[in-house]
C-alpha cells in the first residue's frame, strides 16, 4: 500500500502545481491586459497608481 499512497500523493502534488501554474498564467495575462489598457489611455501612464 505504501507505493500506491506515494503515487497518489505524487499525482495530487502534480495536480496542485498545475493548478497553481494556471492561476499564475491567468494572473499574468490580466496584469498584461491592464498594463496595455493603461498605456492606451490618453496621457499614457502619468496617472498610474501602483500598489
Beta strands, then each sheet from edge to edge (+ up, - down):
end
